Amino acid sequence: MKAVKWTFGIIVGLVAIGAVLWYTPTSEYVILPGITENLNHVIRVRSGQTPKGRLLMVAVTLEQANLFYQLYGRLTPYGQVVPASEVTGPGGSSQQYEKESELEMAAAKEYAKVAALDYLGYKARETGNGVLVYYDLPKMPASGKIKSGDLIVSVDGRPVSTATALLNFMDSHVRPGEQVSLEVVRHGKRLAFTLPTVKDAADPKRPLIGVAIGTSGESFTIPVPISINPGDVSGPSAGMMFSLEIISQLRPSWHLTHNLTIAGTGEITPTGQVQPIGGIREKVITVYDAGAKVFLVPADNYAAALSEERELGIVTKMPLLKVHSLSQAVSDLRHLDLQALRAKSAKLAAY
């Protein structure tokens, strides 16, 4: 009888501990390996052909950590726990982050179409009438100055009509810590602001002022009907792979996959530039587990991805391709020599 009572007590205690771990939130996020998706199942291009082989997009698991996930994330070698500010930005909320991620995915789909079709010689274009501010983040340079609903129409005296144009200018002409001048329209009045910039936590080379933006009156001229349905995946990091799948379907004779499973990640701009992404360590693990033979990564994420592969001992099993632009990625895939790439990777593994 005593044994039954002890057993019952232990079970009740474990259930209570489990409930506490599961239902107690923390101020951190956990990043874990996630999923891949064959883009043949995600993208349909009218008049295109389904290529042989597979191009994979990859997404990590990102959760606001309860005590259970916090403990698991710290114990597993295949994940990490990070402060909320690294995910949402200083003072940001999970709701804002989720909304922004949805907007980023919506933009990524259109940018991927424009970049791919422009590369192939179609006349695809993004247009707009200014940069709309969705909201400003607390404790950032723009906080209390640039407001929700403002329309940014120029940066350092140069007119901007799309969010892409503003971001490209910032990335090309402004370093973190430098000041930037903005002209905005608020309730029909033009206002001028000069603001300092700070480093992006995910990319220290990128300057931020702390606003979530989109293109007002945004429209895209897409001459080829293309549907992209990524399900519940959000964020911008599948953009490059969307573009590659579109090109692969429209140019099957280029054999971009070489009948292999090829994975990749990277934010795409409408002009075809490939931008860095987050969660690269977890993405390396995810795509390797999915059987990828090659992994395309943005140039700014290459060192971290290579370090993770060295640690896992998979440098030659899944070689990396460092990508700066869509045109370079297409060229590298068209001329892919897997044996030579593995030999090159073997030298990297030796360092």
Secondary structure, 3 states (H helix, E strand, C coil): CHHHHHHHHHHHHHHHHHHHHHHCEEEEEEEEEEEEEEHHHCEEECCCCCCCCEEEEEEEEEEEEEHHHHHHHHHCCCCEEEEHHHHHCCCCCHHHHHHHHHHHHHHHHHHHHHHHHHHCCCCCEEECCCEEEEEECCCCCCCCCCCCCCEEEEECCEECCCHHHHHHHHHHHCCCCCEEEEEEEECCEEEEEEEECEECCCCCCCEECCEEEEECCCEEECCCCEEECCCCCCCCCCHHHHHHHHHHHHCHHHCCCCCCEEEECCEECCCCEEECCCCHHHHHHHHHHCCCCEEEEEHHHHHHHHHHHHHHCCCCCCCEEEECEHHHHHHHHHCCCHHHHHHHHHHHHHC
